[in-house]
Structure formats: structure tokens, C-alpha cells
Amino acid sequence: MDSDITGKWFTGKRETMALNSSAILDAVATHAMSLGHFQSVTLHEPRAVTGNGIAACVLVESITPIRSSGAAMTSVRLELMVGIYTTTLTDADTDSIDAVLGEAADALMETYTEDFTLGGLVRQVDIFGAYGQALGARAGNYIRPDGSPPLRVFRVTLPLIVDDVFAQAA
């Protein structure tokens, strides 16, 4: 299998895009960090959040084939989870924790709606859930990673549609 300068893979006569999950994860993390809401954005769940900050992480939740491409190609729905975390042991008013996390989730959803293709890496953000769960945010439970102080969690579901990832055999 060879690729050209655009990163597209060629197998026989069929051209596929390859999933390129590293570039997609990096683009999502870069969007999140550019908002100014987070002290860090990682590609793994945080073990702790220091001070009064908010941390975020970008994780792959699922990769699912979808009925979208032609007969010889398979497109996929790549569902990412953007976790938003803050410590419950803060100097800030405890009653404001959910409001602060909600504002961060809102900013993420707005930026992913505005950059519908993540700079051309995906066909679209599946905003309304045409192929599964829609773009959305949900408050999660409190977690206590590695015995650290408890963290409050919000989870943003980021469904992405990527065209022509796999060539199908004839």
C-alpha cells in the first residue's frame, strides 16, 4: 500500500482516506486548548487537577462503520469523548463548579459546530446524530483517580464522520 502527499492510501484502483486518528485527536485537543478554559488538554484521563483549574482530555470512544459511501468503500463514525475535569477542593464557591464546567462544555460544542470539518480532516461533526448519538454534553459522576481529591466530570460526545476509510473487497 502506498500513499501520496495528501496521506490518501491507494489499494489497487480504490482510494481510501485512512482514519488518521492521531491527526484528528490532535485537532480536537488543539481546538480545546485554544479556548482558554483549560490549564491542560491531554490524550489521556488526568490523574489530578491542580489548583482551581480545569483540565480536559480527548479519548476515542468508538469507531463504527456507517452506510454512507459507495459500494466499494466504508466510511466510519468516530465518536470521541472530551472529558472536562475540575477538583472539588477549590477556593471557588462549590455551587459554581457545574456552571464553570458547563461554560467550558458550551465553548467546546460551539467551536466544534463552527469548524464542521476540523480543517478538512473529517466530512462533518454529526451535530444532530444522523449516524448515532448527537453532539452533546453530559454531567458525569465525581471520580477519585488514584486516591486523589475527587474530580467533577463533564463529558462531551463528539461524533465525527470520516469518509472512505476502508476499501471493501470485490
Short mmCIF file of the C-alpha atoms (twelve columns), coordinates in Angstrom:
data_MODEL
# 
_entry.id   MODEL 
# 
loop_
_atom_site.group_PDB 
_atom_site.id 
_atom_site.type_symbol 
_atom_site.label_atom_id 
_atom_site.label_alt_id 
_atom_site.label_comp_id 
_atom_site.label_asym_id 
_atom_site.label_seq_id 
_atom_site.Cartn_x 
_atom_site.Cartn_y 
_atom_site.Cartn_z 
_atom_site.pdbx_PDB_model_num 
ATOM 1   C CA . MET A 1   0.000   0.000  0.000  1 
ATOM 2   C CA . ASP A 2   1.412   3.419  -0.949 1 
ATOM 3   C CA . SER A 3   0.310   6.923  -0.030 1 
ATOM 4   C CA . ASP A 4   0.590   10.261 -1.794 1 
ATOM 5   C CA . ILE A 5   1.464   13.618 -0.209 1 
ATOM 6   C CA . THR A 6   -2.126  14.110 0.978  1 
ATOM 7   C CA . GLY A 7   -1.928  10.936 3.071  1 
ATOM 8   C CA . LYS A 8   -4.541  9.112  0.966  1 
ATOM 9   C CA . TRP A 9   -3.939  5.395  0.613  1 
ATOM 10  C CA . PHE A 10  -4.151  3.523  -2.642 1 
ATOM 11  C CA . THR A 11  -5.060  -0.141 -2.893 1 
ATOM 12  C CA . GLY A 12  -5.498  -1.199 -6.464 1 
ATOM 13  C CA . LYS A 13  -7.970  1.176  -8.115 1 
ATOM 14  C CA . ARG A 14  -9.715  2.260  -4.895 1 
ATOM 15  C CA . GLU A 15  -8.632  5.331  -2.983 1 
ATOM 16  C CA . THR A 16  -9.177  5.496  0.788  1 
ATOM 17  C CA . MET A 17  -8.529  8.280  3.252  1 
ATOM 18  C CA . ALA A 18  -7.330  6.157  6.212  1 
ATOM 19  C CA . LEU A 19  -8.733  7.156  9.553  1 
ATOM 20  C CA . ASN A 20  -5.735  9.254  10.649 1 
ATOM 21  C CA . SER A 21  -6.944  9.213  14.250 1 
ATOM 22  C CA . SER A 22  -3.741  10.866 15.556 1 
ATOM 23  C CA . ALA A 23  -4.300  13.980 13.444 1 
ATOM 24  C CA . ILE A 24  -7.994  14.086 14.397 1 
ATOM 25  C CA . LEU A 25  -7.239  13.737 18.134 1 
ATOM 26  C CA . ASP A 26  -4.577  16.450 17.869 1 
ATOM 27  C CA . ALA A 27  -7.000  18.797 16.058 1 
ATOM 28  C CA . VAL A 28  -9.694  18.276 18.708 1 
ATOM 29  C CA . ALA A 29  -7.189  18.842 21.528 1 
ATOM 30  C CA . THR A 30  -5.820  21.968 19.815 1 
ATOM 31  C CA . HIS A 31  -9.344  23.379 19.473 1 
ATOM 32  C CA . ALA A 32  -9.958  22.752 23.166 1 
ATOM 33  C CA . MET A 33  -6.690  24.337 24.299 1 
ATOM 34  C CA . SER A 34  -7.223  27.405 22.102 1 
ATOM 35  C CA . LEU A 35  -10.395 28.306 24.009 1 
ATOM 36  C CA . GLY A 36  -8.510  29.400 27.117 1 
ATOM 37  C CA . HIS A 37  -10.776 27.449 29.505 1 
ATOM 38  C CA . PHE A 38  -8.311  24.654 30.259 1 
ATOM 39  C CA . GLN A 39  -4.994  24.560 32.052 1 
ATOM 40  C CA . SER A 40  -4.183  21.375 30.145 1 
ATOM 41  C CA . VAL A 41  -5.622  19.172 27.402 1 
ATOM 42  C CA . THR A 42  -4.287  15.637 27.166 1 
ATOM 43  C CA . LEU A 43  -4.946  12.474 25.193 1 
ATOM 44  C CA . HIS A 44  -5.435  10.505 28.433 1 
ATOM 45  C CA . GLU A 45  -7.592  10.962 31.523 1 
ATOM 46  C CA . PRO A 46  -5.990  13.223 34.124 1 
ATOM 47  C CA . ARG A 47  -4.919  11.730 37.413 1 
ATOM 48  C CA . ALA A 48  -5.370  15.048 39.196 1 
ATOM 49  C CA . VAL A 49  -6.199  18.690 38.526 1 
ATOM 50  C CA . THR A 50  -4.101  21.256 40.350 1 
ATOM 51  C CA . GLY A 51  -5.320  24.495 41.880 1 
ATOM 52  C CA . ASN A 52  -8.586  25.964 40.693 1 
ATOM 53  C CA . GLY A 53  -8.028  24.858 37.095 1 
ATOM 54  C CA . ILE A 54  -9.984  22.843 34.611 1 
ATOM 55  C CA . ALA A 55  -8.367  20.031 32.652 1 
ATOM 56  C CA . ALA A 56  -9.631  18.306 29.533 1 
ATOM 57  C CA . CYS A 57  -8.808  15.085 27.765 1 
ATOM 58  C CA . VAL A 58  -9.706  13.663 24.357 1 
ATOM 59  C CA . LEU A 59  -10.397 9.925  24.104 1 
ATOM 60  C CA . VAL A 60  -11.671 7.585  21.401 1 
ATOM 61  C CA . GLU A 61  -14.993 6.048  22.445 1 
ATOM 62  C CA . SER A 62  -15.844 4.039  19.320 1 
ATOM 63  C CA . ILE A 63  -15.224 3.531  15.618 1 
ATOM 64  C CA . THR A 64  -18.282 2.288  13.734 1 
ATOM 65  C CA . PRO A 65  -18.836 1.662  10.004 1 
ATOM 66  C CA . ILE A 66  -21.757 3.646  8.582  1 
ATOM 67  C CA . ARG A 67  -23.877 3.401  5.432  1 
ATOM 68  C CA . SER A 68  -22.648 6.459  3.634  1 
ATOM 69  C CA . SER A 69  -20.060 5.613  0.998  1 
ATOM 70  C CA . GLY A 70  -20.325 3.952  -2.361 1 
ATOM 71  C CA . ALA A 71  -20.489 0.195  -2.770 1 
ATOM 72  C CA . ALA A 72  -16.714 -0.307 -2.637 1 
ATOM 73  C CA . MET A 73  -15.853 1.973  0.312  1 
ATOM 74  C CA . THR A 74  -16.638 2.130  4.015  1 
ATOM 75  C CA . SER A 75  -16.994 5.397  5.898  1 
ATOM 76  C CA . VAL A 76  -16.912 5.484  9.698  1 
ATOM 77  C CA . ARG A 77  -18.396 7.320  12.624 1 
ATOM 78  C CA . LEU A 78  -15.565 8.140  15.018 1 
ATOM 79  C CA . GLU A 79  -17.001 9.004  18.416 1 
ATOM 80  C CA . LEU A 80  -14.692 10.937 20.679 1 
ATOM 81  C CA . MET A 81  -15.251 11.840 24.297 1 
ATOM 82  C CA . VAL A 82  -13.873 15.145 25.512 1 
ATOM 83  C CA . GLY A 83  -13.730 14.929 29.284 1 
ATOM 84  C CA . ILE A 84  -13.731 18.122 31.337 1 
ATOM 85  C CA . TYR A 85  -12.471 17.839 34.910 1 
ATOM 86  C CA . THR A 86  -12.044 20.089 37.920 1 
ATOM 87  C CA . THR A 87  -11.220 19.395 41.518 1 
ATOM 88  C CA . THR A 88  -13.934 19.742 44.129 1 
ATOM 89  C CA . LEU A 89  -11.371 21.055 46.592 1 
ATOM 90  C CA . THR A 90  -11.141 24.601 45.265 1 
ATOM 91  C CA . ASP A 91  -11.169 28.066 46.688 1 
ATOM 92  C CA . ALA A 92  -14.098 28.865 44.407 1 
ATOM 93  C CA . ASP A 93  -17.688 28.520 45.525 1 
ATOM 94  C CA . THR A 94  -18.617 24.842 45.280 1 
ATOM 95  C CA . ASP A 95  -22.007 25.865 43.892 1 
ATOM 96  C CA . SER A 96  -20.262 27.314 40.816 1 
ATOM 97  C CA . ILE A 97  -18.426 24.126 39.779 1 
ATOM 98  C CA . ASP A 98  -21.171 22.916 37.413 1 
ATOM 99  C CA . ALA A 99  -21.630 26.387 35.920 1 
ATOM 100 C CA . VAL A 100 -17.911 26.665 35.165 1 
ATOM 101 C CA . LEU A 101 -17.775 23.180 33.636 1 
ATOM 102 C CA . GLY A 102 -20.985 23.881 31.707 1 
ATOM 103 C CA . GLU A 103 -19.450 27.042 30.213 1 
ATOM 104 C CA . ALA A 104 -16.395 25.060 29.129 1 
ATOM 105 C CA . ALA A 105 -18.615 22.358 27.562 1 
ATOM 106 C CA . ASP A 106 -20.636 25.055 25.785 1 
ATOM 107 C CA . ALA A 107 -17.461 26.610 24.368 1 
ATOM 108 C CA . LEU A 108 -16.281 23.210 23.104 1 
ATOM 109 C CA . MET A 109 -19.604 22.459 21.423 1 
ATOM 110 C CA . GLU A 110 -19.629 25.889 19.800 1 
ATOM 111 C CA . THR A 111 -16.115 25.515 18.379 1 
ATOM 112 C CA . TYR A 112 -16.806 22.015 17.015 1 
ATOM 113 C CA . THR A 113 -20.009 23.279 15.416 1 
ATOM 114 C CA . GLU A 114 -18.160 26.206 13.808 1 
ATOM 115 C CA . ASP A 115 -15.263 24.070 12.484 1 
ATOM 116 C CA . PHE A 116 -17.565 21.472 10.981 1 
ATOM 117 C CA . THR A 117 -14.766 19.516 9.239  1 
ATOM 118 C CA . LEU A 118 -11.863 20.034 11.681 1 
ATOM 119 C CA . GLY A 119 -9.864  21.700 8.935  1 
ATOM 120 C CA . GLY A 120 -10.782 19.066 6.356  1 
ATOM 121 C CA . LEU A 121 -9.813  16.009 8.447  1 
ATOM 122 C CA . VAL A 122 -13.403 14.744 8.629  1 
ATOM 123 C CA . ARG A 123 -16.510 15.072 6.480  1 
ATOM 124 C CA . GLN A 124 -18.510 16.545 9.345  1 
ATOM 125 C CA . VAL A 125 -19.280 16.745 13.006 1 
ATOM 126 C CA . ASP A 126 -22.502 14.745 13.312 1 
ATOM 127 C CA . ILE A 127 -24.217 17.592 15.174 1 
ATOM 128 C CA . PHE A 128 -27.748 16.196 15.087 1 
ATOM 129 C CA . GLY A 129 -26.902 12.493 15.286 1 
ATOM 130 C CA . ALA A 130 -27.726 11.306 11.770 1 
ATOM 131 C CA . TYR A 131 -25.499 8.250  12.370 1 
ATOM 132 C CA . GLY A 132 -25.827 7.756  16.136 1 
ATOM 133 C CA . GLN A 133 -25.660 9.891  19.248 1 
ATOM 134 C CA . ALA A 134 -25.591 13.633 18.506 1 
ATOM 135 C CA . LEU A 135 -23.043 16.185 19.655 1 
ATOM 136 C CA . GLY A 136 -23.828 16.787 23.310 1 
ATOM 137 C CA . ALA A 137 -22.570 17.216 26.853 1 
ATOM 138 C CA . ARG A 138 -23.496 15.345 29.990 1 
ATOM 139 C CA . ALA A 139 -22.516 15.845 33.588 1 
ATOM 140 C CA . GLY A 140 -20.777 12.768 34.903 1 
ATOM 141 C CA . ASN A 141 -20.165 11.455 38.350 1 
ATOM 142 C CA . TYR A 142 -17.475 12.541 40.709 1 
ATOM 143 C CA . ILE A 143 -14.385 10.402 40.280 1 
ATOM 144 C CA . ARG A 144 -11.387 9.856  42.516 1 
ATOM 145 C CA . PRO A 145 -8.438  8.758  40.343 1 
ATOM 146 C CA . ASP A 146 -5.567  7.072  42.171 1 
ATOM 147 C CA . GLY A 147 -6.838  8.216  45.586 1 
ATOM 148 C CA . SER A 148 -6.579  11.905 44.577 1 
ATOM 149 C CA . PRO A 149 -9.120  14.502 45.676 1 
ATOM 150 C CA . PRO A 150 -12.461 13.985 43.933 1 
ATOM 151 C CA . LEU A 151 -12.918 15.438 40.450 1 
ATOM 152 C CA . ARG A 152 -16.196 16.633 38.959 1 
ATOM 153 C CA . VAL A 153 -16.566 15.452 35.357 1 
ATOM 154 C CA . PHE A 154 -18.465 16.672 32.300 1 
ATOM 155 C CA . ARG A 155 -18.290 14.565 29.139 1 
ATOM 156 C CA . VAL A 156 -18.764 15.991 25.652 1 
ATOM 157 C CA . THR A 157 -19.709 13.445 22.987 1 
ATOM 158 C CA . LEU A 158 -18.070 14.467 19.709 1 
ATOM 159 C CA . PRO A 159 -19.324 12.302 16.815 1 
ATOM 160 C CA . LEU A 160 -17.264 12.663 13.652 1 
ATOM 161 C CA . ILE A 161 -17.985 11.264 10.197 1 
ATOM 162 C CA . VAL A 162 -14.937 10.249 8.135  1 
ATOM 163 C CA . ASP A 163 -15.453 9.238  4.506  1 
ATOM 164 C CA . ASP A 164 -13.897 6.343  2.620  1 
ATOM 165 C CA . VAL A 165 -11.711 4.931  5.373  1 
ATOM 166 C CA . PHE A 166 -11.698 1.276  4.284  1 
ATOM 167 C CA . ALA A 167 -11.794 -0.278 0.836  1 
ATOM 168 C CA . GLN A 168 -14.133 -3.233 0.542  1 
ATOM 169 C CA . ALA A 169 -13.062 -6.391 -1.240 1 
ATOM 170 C CA . ALA A 170 -14.766 -7.151 -4.529 1 
# 
